[in-house]
Amino acid sequence: MPGVATVYRWELTKLRYQKRTYLGLGAAVLVPILFVVAVHFRHDRHGGDFAFSAYLSRSGLAVPLVLLLFGAVWLFPLITALVAGDIIASEDHNGTLKTIFTRSLERGQIFAGKAFATATYAVAAILLAGTVGVIAGSIQSGFNSLQSLSGTIVSAPKALELVYVSLLIYLIPIAAIVSIGLLLSAVTRNSAAAVVGTLMFSLLMQLLGILPGLTGAQPYLLSTQFNAWQGLLRMLERTLAAEGFEVTVAADGGAALLAAERSAPDVIVLDVAMPALDGLAVCRRLRSKGLPTPILMLTARDAVPDRVAGLEAGADDYLVKPFAVSELIARLRALTRRRTNGHQLLSYADLVLDVPARVATRAGASIQLTGRETALLELLMRELGRTITRQRALEEIWAGAAEANVVDRYVTRLRRKLGSPPMIRTVRGSGFALRA
C-alpha cells in the first residue's frame, strides 16, 4: 500500500533531475571554496588584519563556523528556498497537481512526503557546505585545535565534532524555512514568488533581531536561543564571579546603559557585537553622559581601524577574541587599580567633589559627605544645569527602593553642608538642578 515513504522516494527521484537541486548543492560546495581562496589572498595582501583572521589563520575548522555565521543570513535560506518554494508550485505549473491529488494517497501523505524530501535536501546542502568548508579550511590553515570565544583550546577531533553539532543545531531554524517555503509554494502556486518570499521571511527574522524598538520579539527568535554571544555572556559571568568580581549582567546594549547608570560599577566590559545597541554605541553614550568608569571592549574584529574605533569611542582597553580568560582578568584588575589609584574630581564654580574620598571642597573648606550624599551631588554635577527628577535620583541612587521624599531630605542636607549661596535649586514640579 503506497504511503508517505512512497511519496518521499518519488520526490527524491524528481529532485535528482531538477536544475534547482544542483544549483543549490553547487552553491553549497562553491561558496566555502571561494571563501577560503578569498581568505588566503586577503591574508597575503593585508597580513591577517581582517575580521575573524585570528580564528581562520589558526585552524581550518573555523571556516565552517564563520561560514555558518554569515551563511545563516541569506545563503542557506536561499539554498533551502530553491526547492521548498518550488516543490509544490512546479506541480501546478506542469499541470500535475490535480493528478497527484486524485490518486489513492491522502493529501496529508503527499504534503508529508514533499516536506521530508525538502528537509532531506536542506540537510544534505548544509552538511555538504560544512564538510567542504572543513576540507578547504584544513588545506589552507591546517587541521589544528580551535580556540573558542572564551580562549579555551579545543582539540581538533573535539572541534570537528562541535562543528557538526553546530550545523545540526542550525537545522532547527532551517526547518522553519522549509515550512514557510512549502506554505508559500502551495499558496502562491508560483515558484519565483515562493522562493523570493521565503528568502524575504528569513531576512525579516534577521532584522527583528537587530532593529531597535523590537527587542521584545527577540526572545522568541530561534537565532537568539543559539546565539554565541549569549554563551559568552554566561561564561564570563561564571568566570568573573569565581574570581571574586561582583558581576551585573546586561543581555543587550539598552540594558547595559541602564545597568551602568544605576549600579555605578568599578569597571565595565562591553562586547562590540552585543544585541540591540552595539558596544561602541553604548560606550559613546556612557562617555557623553560623563561616566568616567573604565571600559574594556571585547570584539572579534582585530583590524587596526576597528581597534582605533573602539578606543576613540571612549574605551580604556581593547581585547580581541579569542582571548585567554586569565588575560581578561588581569586587564580588568589593572583597570580597577588604575581607577583606585587616581583621583576622580568634579568641579563647578568654587565647588570641587572628590568622589572616591567622599569629600567636597567649597571656597577652600573641606566638607565630609556620606555615600548617598556623594552620589546625589555627583549626579547633579554631571548634569550641570539640567533638571534631575526625583524619580531618576531614586532609581540611580536608591535603586527605586525608597520614598520620593528621601530625595528632598538629602537635598536639604547637602544645601546645609555646602553653605551659602545655595547652589542646588528646586525646579517646581520637576526636581532639582545645580546652578551657581
Secondary structure as UniProt FT lines:
FT   HELIX           4..15
FT   TURN            16..17
FT   HELIX           19..46
FT   TURN            47..48
FT   TURN            51..52
FT   HELIX           53..58
FT   TURN            60..61
FT   HELIX           62..71
FT   TURN            72..74
FT   HELIX           75..84
FT   TURN            85..88
FT   HELIX           89..93
FT   TURN            94..95
FT   HELIX           97..101
FT   HELIX           107..141
FT   STRAND          146..147
FT   TURN            149..150
FT   STRAND          153..154
FT   HELIX           156..188
FT   HELIX           191..208
FT   TURN            209..210
FT   TURN            212..213
FT   HELIX           215..220
FT   HELIX           222..225
FT   HELIX           228..242
FT   TURN            243..244
FT   HELIX           253..263
FT   STRAND          268..271
FT   TURN            272..273
FT   HELIX           279..288
FT   TURN            289..290
FT   STRAND          295..299
FT   HELIX           304..312
FT   TURN            313..314
FT   STRAND          317..320
FT   HELIX           325..341
FT   STRAND          345..348
FT   TURN            349..350
FT   STRAND          351..354
FT   TURN            355..358
FT   STRAND          359..362
FT   TURN            363..364
FT   STRAND          365..368
FT   HELIX           371..382
FT   TURN            383..385
FT   STRAND          388..389
FT   HELIX           390..397
FT   TURN            399..400
FT   HELIX           405..418
FT   STRAND          424..427
FT   TURN            428..430
FT   STRAND          431..434
//
